[in-house]
Amino acid sequence: MGIFHEEGVDQLTILIEMQNGQLALVAPSNRGGPGETIEDAKRNIRSFIIPHYQRYDSMIADEVQGVRAFGSASQVQTVQSKVNSKFARHFIALDTTLEHQRTRAQTAKR
């Protein structure tokens, strides 16, 4: 739908501030250093903990050694095709997770 613009951050939490009905990311500043100066307006701020998603996977020789390639009667499975299959499975799961998070964000806005 193109309603989200993604940009990575190197923090564990972010603050989202709404001012005059518009959302704005609060820029980080050094501890003890100068912060942002903001004019008086109706403001609301929310803190969000950034979730971390991690998966572990492995592959051993027995997973491909002497194993027939999927859908083939005579070809053996290659290491690269097995790695690609594992990447695809993880990509689908992480992409689905991201879509779920986006849906939750849309639901929370209402």
Beta strands, then each sheet from edge to edge (+ up, - down):
strand 1: 13-19
strand 2: 22-25
strand 3: 43-49
sheet 1: 2+ 1- 3+
end
